[in-house]
Amino acid sequence: MRISLTLVCIGIVLFLLGGLFFPVSSMAGETVLYSEDFEGSNGGYTVTAAPGMLSGWEYGTPLFGEGVYAHSGTRCWGTNLDGRLEFGTDGSLTALPAVLPPIITSERLYVSFWGFIKVDGMNDRGQMHVSNDGVNWQKICDLFYTMEGGRNEAGDPNEFGEAKWRQYVFDVSDF
């Protein structure tokens, strides 16, 4: 199985991605198939922008302000690591395709990442898409709902407007 992931930001003030993991979970435990912490490199991720828009995505050390830092180590991917996003930002960050093994019915395949999300109003959002061919993409979450008083995928309540690192986990077994 081959799978690609992309994160899309539209007007997000700050979105930091600190690590991406593909664990396989079964009754016997968990095996990590792919892991990237972004300390040694940018992971080979690609950045694109919608036509006529800015991408906003950068790789490096966050310098945005007090309390903004990489999840582990000093480097991560983020949207404008040293300030607010410019108007007209609509960009995507896409991971390299990962070749994943076939799984049996008692196994599940997940993608997990740490995200630090701080929004600037109700028009801001982030989305996560998955593809098994790199051409046709399916949205698996709209991060808007986890930014302002929503719930993360584990169902944990967020405090309204609080920006902090949270782990997001999505089941991608059906892709």
N, CA and C atoms as a LAMMPS dump frame, in Angstrom:
ITEM: TIMESTEP
0
ITEM: NUMBER OF ATOMS
525
ITEM: BOX BOUNDS ff ff ff
-5.0000000000000000e+02 5.0000000000000000e+02
-5.0000000000000000e+02 5.0000000000000000e+02
-5.0000000000000000e+02 5.0000000000000000e+02
ITEM: ATOMS id mol type element x y z
1 1 1 N 0.842 -1.159 0
2 1 2 C 0 0 0
3 1 3 C 0.895 1.23 0
4 2 1 N 0.544 2.226 -0.785
5 2 2 C 1.267 3.488 -0.821
6 2 3 C 0.307 4.574 -0.367
7 3 1 N 0.769 5.459 0.487
8 3 2 C -0.1 6.506 1.007
9 3 3 C 0.67 7.813 1.073
10 4 1 N 0.003 8.906 0.732
11 4 2 C 0.578 10.245 0.842
12 4 3 C -0.323 11.072 1.73
13 5 1 N 0.269 11.999 2.466
14 5 2 C -0.483 12.879 3.349
15 5 3 C -0.146 14.314 3.025
16 6 1 N -1.125 15.184 3.136
17 6 2 C -0.87 16.605 2.98
18 6 3 C -1.654 17.372 4.032
19 7 1 N -1.06 18.436 4.529
20 7 2 C -1.72 19.357 5.444
21 7 3 C -1.906 20.668 4.707
22 8 1 N -3.092 21.219 4.76
23 8 2 C -3.415 22.462 4.071
24 8 3 C -3.701 23.524 5.114
25 9 1 N -3.117 24.71 4.952
26 9 2 C -3.445 25.809 5.858
27 9 3 C -4.073 26.93 5.048
28 10 1 N -5.125 27.51 5.59
29 10 2 C -5.77 28.658 4.97
30 10 3 C -5.919 29.715 6.049
31 11 1 N -5.04 30.696 6.033
32 11 2 C -5.123 31.801 6.968
33 11 3 C -4.793 31.463 8.409
34 12 1 N -4.156 30.357 8.658
35 12 2 C -3.808 30.002 10.033
36 12 3 C -2.663 30.888 10.502
37 13 1 N -2.795 31.444 11.681
38 13 2 C -1.734 32.276 12.223
39 13 3 C -0.498 31.439 12.497
40 14 1 N -0.667 30.307 13.124
41 14 2 C 0.486 29.481 13.446
42 14 3 C 0.066 28.025 13.486
43 15 1 N 0.74 27.225 12.696
44 15 2 C 0.528 25.78 12.713
45 15 3 C 1.897 25.15 12.656
46 16 1 N 2.297 24.474 13.706
47 16 2 C 3.6 23.824 13.746
48 16 3 C 3.401 22.319 13.717
49 17 1 N 4.142 21.643 12.858
50 17 2 C 4.086 20.192 12.754
51 17 3 C 5.368 19.629 13.322
52 18 1 N 5.251 18.874 14.393
53 18 2 C 6.424 18.32 15.05
54 18 3 C 6.412 16.809 15.049
55 19 1 N 6.768 16.206 13.945
56 19 2 C 6.868 14.752 13.867
57 19 3 C 5.696 14.118 13.168
58 20 1 N 5.962 13.067 12.43
59 20 2 C 4.932 12.312 11.731
60 20 3 C 5.271 10.842 11.89
61 21 1 N 4.277 10.05 12.235
62 21 2 C 4.501 8.639 12.52
63 21 3 C 3.443 7.792 11.836
64 22 1 N 3.815 6.621 11.36
65 22 2 C 2.886 5.622 10.846
66 22 3 C 3.008 4.37 11.699
67 23 1 N 2.259 4.272 12.81
68 23 2 C 2.314 3.036 13.588
69 23 3 C 1.24 2.049 13.132
70 24 1 N 1.541 0.766 13.188
71 24 2 C 0.553 -0.288 12.985
72 24 3 C 0.21 -0.822 14.361
73 25 1 N -1.077 -0.885 14.655
74 25 2 C -1.513 -1.342 15.963
75 25 3 C -2.26 -2.662 15.811
76 26 1 N -1.97 -3.601 16.677
77 26 2 C -2.664 -4.884 16.685
78 26 3 C -2.828 -5.328 18.13
79 27 1 N -3.441 -6.468 18.311
80 27 2 C -3.644 -6.987 19.662
81 27 3 C -2.306 -7.21 20.372
82 28 1 N -1.258 -7.499 19.616
83 28 2 C 0.041 -7.797 20.221
84 28 3 C 0.848 -6.551 20.557
85 29 1 N 0.447 -5.389 20.077
86 29 2 C 1.192 -4.172 20.366
87 29 3 C 1.237 -3.241 19.178
88 30 1 N 2.245 -2.4 19.159
89 30 2 C 2.356 -1.376 18.132
90 30 3 C 3.751 -1.413 17.527
91 31 1 N 3.806 -1.263 16.213
92 31 2 C 5.068 -1.197 15.489
93 31 3 C 5.095 0.1 14.702
94 32 1 N 6.133 0.905 14.847
95 32 2 C 6.253 2.149 14.095
96 32 3 C 6.918 1.838 12.759
97 33 1 N 6.225 2.167 11.666
98 33 2 C 6.718 1.887 10.32
99 33 3 C 7.514 3.042 9.738
100 34 1 N 7.196 4.25 10.162
101 34 2 C 7.87 5.448 9.656
102 34 3 C 7.833 6.485 10.756
103 35 1 N 8.913 7.218 10.908
104 35 2 C 8.968 8.27 11.912
105 35 3 C 9.899 9.372 11.42
106 36 1 N 9.523 10.611 11.634
107 36 2 C 10.345 11.762 11.241
108 36 3 C 10.202 12.83 12.309
109 37 1 N 11.334 13.282 12.884
110 37 2 C 11.271 14.326 13.91
111 37 3 C 11.736 15.688 13.4
112 38 1 N 12.211 15.764 12.165
113 38 2 C 12.614 17.002 11.489
114 38 3 C 13.868 17.653 12.053
115 39 1 N 14.584 16.992 12.937
116 39 2 C 15.815 17.585 13.463
117 39 3 C 16.948 17.536 12.446
118 40 1 N 17.132 16.411 11.778
119 40 2 C 18.241 16.262 10.833
120 40 3 C 17.968 16.838 9.46
121 41 1 N 16.693 16.918 9.091
122 41 2 C 16.328 17.433 7.77
123 41 3 C 14.851 17.813 7.77
124 42 1 N 14.395 18.337 6.64
125 42 2 C 12.981 18.703 6.522
126 42 3 C 12.119 17.503 6.148
127 43 1 N 12.706 16.324 6.096
128 43 2 C 11.967 15.106 5.816
129 43 3 C 11.616 14.912 4.352
130 44 1 N 12.073 15.824 3.479
131 44 2 C 11.738 15.726 2.065
132 44 3 C 10.329 16.194 1.738
133 45 1 N 9.686 16.854 2.665
134 45 2 C 8.326 17.341 2.447
135 45 3 C 8.335 18.444 1.393
136 46 1 N 7.23 18.586 0.681
137 46 2 C 7.127 19.618 -0.347
138 46 3 C 6.053 20.624 0.033
139 47 1 N 6.264 21.849 -0.4
140 47 2 C 5.352 22.954 -0.118
141 47 3 C 4.78 23.454 -1.436
142 48 1 N 3.478 23.646 -1.485
143 48 2 C 2.825 24.224 -2.661
144 48 3 C 1.822 25.271 -2.193
145 49 1 N 1.496 26.169 -3.1
146 49 2 C 0.504 27.202 -2.815
147 49 3 C -0.607 27.119 -3.85
148 50 1 N -1.816 27.47 -3.44
149 50 2 C -2.923 27.569 -4.384
150 50 3 C -2.59 28.673 -5.384
151 51 1 N -3.105 28.593 -6.616
152 51 2 C -2.801 29.613 -7.628
153 51 3 C -3.066 31.032 -7.117
154 52 1 N -2.057 31.893 -7.247
155 52 2 C -2.17 33.284 -6.839
156 52 3 C -2.086 33.523 -5.341
157 53 1 N -1.764 32.485 -4.574
158 53 2 C -1.715 32.602 -3.119
159 53 3 C -0.299 32.338 -2.618
160 54 1 N -0.064 32.615 -1.347
161 54 2 C 1.204 32.315 -0.68
162 54 3 C 1.091 30.961 0.008
163 55 1 N 2.207 30.241 0.127
164 55 2 C 2.14 28.926 0.782
165 55 3 C 2.148 29.048 2.3
166 56 1 N 2.982 29.92 2.841
167 56 2 C 3.058 30.106 4.287
168 56 3 C 3.914 29.097 5.024
169 57 1 N 4.157 27.919 4.464
170 57 2 C 4.891 26.864 5.163
171 57 3 C 6.385 27.109 5.137
172 58 1 N 7.041 26.872 6.3
173 58 2 C 8.492 27.008 6.433
174 58 3 C 9.02 25.876 7.31
175 59 1 N 10.275 25.532 7.083
176 59 2 C 10.958 24.547 7.917
177 59 3 C 12.053 25.266 8.693
178 60 1 N 12.153 25.002 9.987
179 60 2 C 13.219 25.608 10.774
180 60 3 C 12.866 25.688 12.242
181 61 1 N 13.408 26.712 12.892
182 61 2 C 13.202 26.933 14.319
183 61 3 C 12.176 28.039 14.516
184 62 1 N 11.092 27.793 15.253
185 62 2 C 10.084 28.824 15.487
186 62 3 C 10.652 29.993 16.284
187 63 1 N 10.383 31.202 15.818
188 63 2 C 10.821 32.425 16.489
189 63 3 C 9.648 33.374 16.699
190 64 1 N 8.422 32.846 16.689
191 64 2 C 7.211 33.658 16.692
192 64 3 C 7.039 34.471 17.965
193 65 1 N 7.397 33.923 19.096
194 65 2 C 7.209 34.65 20.346
195 65 3 C 7.297 33.725 21.538
196 66 1 N 7.039 34.28 22.687
197 66 2 C 7.131 33.524 23.927
198 66 3 C 6.165 32.344 23.908
199 67 1 N 6.645 31.187 24.323
200 67 2 C 5.802 30.003 24.391
201 67 3 C 5.671 29.239 23.089
202 68 1 N 6.317 29.704 22.023
203 68 2 C 6.259 29.013 20.736
204 68 3 C 7.603 28.349 20.499
205 69 1 N 7.596 27.046 20.341
206 69 2 C 8.825 26.273 20.232
207 69 3 C 8.508 24.986 19.482
208 70 1 N 9.527 24.287 19.039
209 70 2 C 9.332 22.982 18.414
210 70 3 C 8.883 21.984 19.477
211 71 1 N 8.141 20.966 19.077
212 71 2 C 7.638 19.987 20.042
213 71 3 C 8.768 19.23 20.724
214 72 1 N 9.732 18.785 19.955
215 72 2 C 10.916 18.129 20.511
216 72 3 C 12.1 18.61 19.69
217 73 1 N 13.212 18.841 20.319
218 73 2 C 14.346 19.402 19.597
219 73 3 C 14.118 20.874 19.301
220 74 1 N 14.661 21.334 18.162
221 74 2 C 14.57 22.759 17.841
222 74 3 C 13.898 23.049 16.509
223 75 1 N 13.663 22.039 15.671
224 75 2 C 13.135 22.292 14.326
225 75 3 C 11.791 21.613 14.103
226 76 1 N 11.021 22.225 13.207
227 76 2 C 9.721 21.687 12.838
228 76 3 C 9.277 22.354 11.537
229 77 1 N 8.166 21.932 11.011
230 77 2 C 7.502 22.625 9.918
231 77 3 C 6.45 23.53 10.541
232 78 1 N 6.245 24.705 9.98
233 78 2 C 5.23 25.604 10.501
234 78 3 C 4.828 26.636 9.476
235 79 1 N 3.8 27.378 9.808
236 79 2 C 3.336 28.462 8.947
237 79 3 C 3.888 29.77 9.492
238 80 1 N 4.83 30.34 8.754
239 80 2 C 5.538 31.56 9.119
240 80 3 C 6.116 31.443 10.529
241 81 1 N 7.3 30.911 10.618
242 81 2 C 7.925 30.604 11.903
243 81 3 C 8.343 31.826 12.711
244 82 1 N 8.329 33.012 12.111
245 82 2 C 8.768 34.194 12.857
246 82 3 C 7.72 35.304 12.924
247 83 1 N 6.48 35.002 12.652
248 83 2 C 5.455 36.033 12.753
249 83 3 C 4.116 35.55 12.235
250 84 1 N 3.22 36.5 12.06
251 84 2 C 1.876 36.186 11.593
252 84 3 C 1.892 35.91 10.093
253 85 1 N 0.968 35.089 9.655
254 85 2 C 0.843 34.813 8.225
255 85 3 C 0.364 36.047 7.488
256 86 1 N 0.834 36.171 6.276
257 86 2 C 0.377 37.266 5.435
258 86 3 C -1.008 36.947 4.89
259 87 1 N -1.767 37.992 4.583
260 87 2 C -3.072 37.82 3.955
261 87 3 C -2.875 37.107 2.617
262 88 1 N -3.775 36.222 2.273
263 88 2 C -3.677 35.512 1.004
264 88 3 C -2.863 34.237 1.082
265 89 1 N -2.854 33.604 2.247
266 89 2 C -2.105 32.362 2.416
267 89 3 C -3.042 31.169 2.254
268 90 1 N -2.679 30.272 1.371
269 90 2 C -3.424 29.033 1.143
270 90 3 C -2.421 28.017 0.623
271 91 1 N -1.742 27.338 1.531
272 91 2 C -0.653 26.457 1.133
273 91 3 C -0.778 25.059 1.682
274 92 1 N -0.031 24.157 1.071
275 92 2 C -0.04 22.747 1.461
276 92 3 C 1.366 22.268 1.778
277 93 1 N 1.46 21.402 2.75
278 93 2 C 2.693 20.712 3.105
279 93 3 C 2.433 19.229 2.876
280 94 1 N 3.206 18.604 1.995
281 94 2 C 2.95 17.215 1.62
282 94 3 C 4.141 16.336 1.97
283 95 1 N 3.855 15.248 2.67
284 95 2 C 4.883 14.268 3.034
285 95 3 C 5.218 13.41 1.827
286 96 1 N 6.417 12.846 1.836
287 96 2 C 6.783 11.874 0.81
288 96 3 C 5.856 10.666 0.912
289 97 1 N 5.578 10.012 -0.216
290 97 2 C 4.74 8.81 -0.135
291 97 3 C 5.395 7.756 0.754
292 98 1 N 4.598 7.116 1.542
293 98 2 C 5.08 6.041 2.407
294 98 3 C 4.532 4.72 1.886
295 99 1 N 5.386 3.752 1.725
296 99 2 C 4.95 2.419 1.312
297 99 3 C 4.646 1.635 2.58
298 100 1 N 3.394 1.249 2.715
299 100 2 C 2.944 0.587 3.931
300 100 3 C 2.581 -0.862 3.635
301 101 1 N 2.824 -1.747 4.58
302 101 2 C 2.553 -3.167 4.336
303 101 3 C 1.058 -3.467 4.372
304 102 1 N 0.657 -4.568 3.752
305 102 2 C -0.74 -4.98 3.903
306 102 3 C -0.999 -5.345 5.367
307 103 1 N -2.225 -5.144 5.802
308 103 2 C -2.572 -5.459 7.189
309 103 3 C -3.717 -6.465 7.206
310 104 1 N -3.816 -7.214 8.289
311 104 2 C -4.918 -8.157 8.449
312 104 3 C -6.028 -7.479 9.239
313 105 1 N -7.199 -8.107 9.308
314 105 2 C -8.365 -7.462 9.907
315 105 3 C -8.185 -7.089 11.368
316 106 1 N -7.312 -7.763 12.092
317 106 2 C -7.109 -7.423 13.505
318 106 3 C -6.12 -6.271 13.687
319 107 1 N -5.564 -5.754 12.602
320 107 2 C -4.599 -4.656 12.666
321 107 3 C -5.226 -3.365 12.151
322 108 1 N -4.724 -2.257 12.659
323 108 2 C -5.156 -0.934 12.204
324 108 3 C -3.909 -0.131 11.892
325 109 1 N -4.024 0.768 10.943
326 109 2 C -2.914 1.611 10.523
327 109 3 C -3.273 3.061 10.849
328 110 1 N -2.386 3.757 11.553
329 110 2 C -2.66 5.12 11.988
330 110 3 C -1.572 6.064 11.502
331 111 1 N -1.94 7.327 11.339
332 111 2 C -0.961 8.388 11.179
333 111 3 C -1.122 9.279 12.405
334 112 1 N -0.002 9.689 12.948
335 112 2 C -0.013 10.496 14.159
336 112 3 C 0.978 11.639 14.002
337 113 1 N 0.621 12.806 14.486
338 113 2 C 1.552 13.927 14.495
339 113 3 C 1.223 14.845 15.655
340 114 1 N 2.196 15.655 16.016
341 114 2 C 2.01 16.681 17.032
342 114 3 C 1.794 18.008 16.323
343 115 1 N 0.773 18.745 16.729
344 115 2 C 0.489 20.04 16.126
345 115 3 C 0.28 21.112 17.18
346 116 1 N 0.781 22.295 16.897
347 116 2 C 0.587 23.483 17.734
348 116 3 C -0.212 24.439 16.871
349 117 1 N -1.446 24.711 17.254
350 117 2 C -2.341 25.475 16.391
351 117 3 C -2.833 26.706 17.134
352 118 1 N -2.661 27.86 16.514
353 118 2 C -3.161 29.119 17.07
354 118 3 C -3.831 29.869 15.928
355 119 1 N -5.105 30.166 16.08
356 119 2 C -5.858 30.778 14.99
357 119 3 C -6.091 32.26 15.231
358 120 1 N -6.482 32.925 14.174
359 120 2 C -6.745 34.357 14.209
360 120 3 C -8.133 34.633 13.639
361 121 1 N -9.14 34.007 14.187
362 121 2 C -10.492 34.261 13.72
363 121 3 C -11.151 33.031 13.133
364 122 1 N -12.415 33.155 12.852
365 122 2 C -13.223 32.019 12.441
366 122 3 C -13.028 31.603 10.984
367 123 1 N -12.297 32.358 10.173
368 123 2 C -12.077 31.976 8.784
369 123 3 C -10.823 31.136 8.605
370 124 1 N -10.059 30.965 9.649
371 124 2 C -8.814 30.205 9.569
372 124 3 C -9.112 28.72 9.716
373 125 1 N -8.314 27.916 9.034
374 125 2 C -8.505 26.476 9.18
375 125 3 C -7.308 25.708 8.648
376 126 1 N -7.26 24.462 9.014
377 126 2 C -6.293 23.523 8.473
378 126 3 C -7.02 22.239 8.143
379 127 1 N -6.532 21.527 7.178
380 127 2 C -7.141 20.259 6.788
381 127 3 C -6.052 19.223 6.581
382 128 1 N -6.403 17.972 6.771
383 128 2 C -5.484 16.885 6.477
384 128 3 C -6.125 16.014 5.416
385 129 1 N -5.358 15.707 4.378
386 129 2 C -5.84 14.887 3.27
387 129 3 C -4.948 13.666 3.126
388 130 1 N -5.502 12.597 2.583
389 130 2 C -4.753 11.365 2.348
390 130 3 C -5.025 10.897 0.92
391 131 1 N -4.025 10.277 0.32
392 131 2 C -4.151 9.771 -1.047
393 131 3 C -3.377 8.467 -1.17
394 132 1 N -3.899 7.541 -1.953
395 132 2 C -3.136 6.322 -2.211
396 132 3 C -2.541 6.315 -3.614
397 133 1 N -2.711 7.435 -4.353
398 133 2 C -2.1 7.532 -5.681
399 133 3 C -1.381 8.862 -5.915
400 134 1 N -1.424 9.782 -4.948
401 134 2 C -0.765 11.073 -5.085
402 134 3 C -1.489 12.053 -5.985
403 135 1 N -2.643 11.665 -6.521
404 135 2 C -3.417 12.516 -7.427
405 135 3 C -4.786 12.834 -6.831
406 136 1 N -5.492 11.816 -6.404
407 136 2 C -6.828 11.97 -5.836
408 136 3 C -6.715 12 -4.315
409 137 1 N -7.182 13.096 -3.72
410 137 2 C -7.027 13.314 -2.285
411 137 3 C -8.385 13.285 -1.6
412 138 1 N -8.412 12.726 -0.401
413 138 2 C -9.623 12.691 0.404
414 138 3 C -9.343 13.362 1.744
415 139 1 N -10.186 14.322 2.11
416 139 2 C -10.024 15 3.396
417 139 3 C -10.398 14.036 4.515
418 140 1 N -9.503 13.885 5.499
419 140 2 C -9.822 13.024 6.637
420 140 3 C -10.083 13.826 7.91
421 141 1 N -9.761 15.115 7.896
422 141 2 C -10.14 15.944 9.034
423 141 3 C -10.057 17.411 8.649
424 142 1 N -10.834 18.191 9.346
425 142 2 C -10.796 19.636 9.223
426 142 3 C -10.348 20.155 10.579
427 143 1 N -9.118 20.621 10.662
428 143 2 C -8.537 21.015 11.939
429 143 3 C -9.156 22.28 12.521
430 144 1 N -10.017 22.946 11.787
431 144 2 C -10.724 24.114 12.311
432 144 3 C -11.417 23.77 13.624
433 145 1 N -12.035 22.606 13.688
434 145 2 C -12.809 22.225 14.863
435 145 3 C -11.931 21.922 16.068
436 146 1 N -10.667 21.675 15.874
437 146 2 C -9.792 21.429 17.019
438 146 3 C -9.07 22.692 17.448
439 147 1 N -9.265 23.785 16.72
440 147 2 C -8.536 25.004 17.026
441 147 3 C -9.229 25.869 18.056
442 148 1 N -10.521 25.996 17.988
443 148 2 C -11.26 26.907 18.859
444 148 3 C -12.279 26.142 19.684
445 149 1 N -11.835 25.614 20.808
446 149 2 C -12.765 25.001 21.751
447 149 3 C -13.393 23.71 21.267
448 150 1 N -12.791 23.049 20.304
449 150 2 C -13.334 21.792 19.803
450 150 3 C -12.766 20.612 20.553
451 151 1 N -12.699 19.489 19.876
452 151 2 C -12.141 18.278 20.462
453 151 3 C -11.138 17.692 19.489
454 152 1 N -10.069 17.144 20.042
455 152 2 C -9.139 16.452 19.164
456 152 3 C -9.721 15.084 18.85
457 153 1 N -9.041 14.319 18.015
458 153 2 C -9.603 13.054 17.56
459 153 3 C -9.78 12.035 18.685
460 154 1 N -9.078 12.218 19.786
461 154 2 C -9.247 11.319 20.929
462 154 3 C -10.456 11.717 21.774
463 155 1 N -11.101 12.845 21.427
464 155 2 C -12.264 13.303 22.162
465 155 3 C -11.937 14.161 23.361
466 156 1 N -10.675 14.552 23.515
467 156 2 C -10.294 15.376 24.65
468 156 3 C -10.71 16.824 24.41
469 157 1 N -11.335 17.464 25.389
470 157 2 C -11.727 18.855 25.191
471 157 3 C -10.519 19.785 25.195
472 158 1 N -10.559 20.771 24.334
473 158 2 C -9.541 21.824 24.317
474 158 3 C -10.107 23.019 25.063
475 159 1 N -9.247 23.772 25.679
476 159 2 C -9.699 25.01 26.285
477 159 3 C -9.815 26.046 25.185
478 160 1 N -10.837 26.882 25.246
479 160 2 C -11.095 27.85 24.187
480 160 3 C -9.873 28.721 23.929
481 161 1 N -9.43 28.733 22.695
482 161 2 C -8.347 29.607 22.278
483 161 3 C -6.967 29.246 22.787
484 162 1 N -6.825 28.191 23.562
485 162 2 C -5.517 27.84 24.109
486 162 3 C -4.664 27.189 23.031
487 163 1 N -3.49 27.753 22.812
488 163 2 C -2.558 27.193 21.841
489 163 3 C -1.508 26.393 22.588
490 164 1 N -1.456 25.108 22.319
491 164 2 C -0.44 24.251 22.915
492 164 3 C -0.26 23.045 22.003
493 165 1 N 0.819 22.311 22.207
494 165 2 C 1.064 21.108 21.423
495 165 3 C 0.049 20.042 21.793
496 166 1 N -0.551 19.423 20.761
497 166 2 C -1.478 18.314 20.947
498 166 3 C -1.114 17.212 19.96
499 167 1 N -1.329 15.99 20.365
500 167 2 C -1.098 14.876 19.453
501 167 3 C -2.402 14.55 18.737
502 168 1 N -2.319 14.406 17.421
503 168 2 C -3.461 14.047 16.592
504 168 3 C -3.208 12.663 16.011
505 169 1 N -4.222 11.803 16.052
506 169 2 C -4.098 10.43 15.572
507 169 3 C -5.29 10.131 14.67
508 170 1 N -5.003 9.594 13.475
509 170 2 C -6.052 9.285 12.511
510 170 3 C -5.881 7.868 11.988
511 171 1 N -6.98 7.152 11.885
512 171 2 C -6.978 5.798 11.337
513 171 3 C -6.998 5.9 9.811
514 172 1 N -5.968 5.375 9.162
515 172 2 C -5.885 5.398 7.693
516 172 3 C -5.882 3.973 7.135
517 173 1 N -6.416 3.039 7.889
518 173 2 C -6.419 1.633 7.482
519 173 3 C -7.178 1.398 6.184
520 174 1 N -8.205 2.171 5.923
521 174 2 C -9.042 1.961 4.744
522 174 3 C -8.485 2.584 3.476
523 175 1 N -7.326 3.192 3.544
524 175 2 C -6.74 3.805 2.357
525 175 3 C -5.682 2.901 1.797
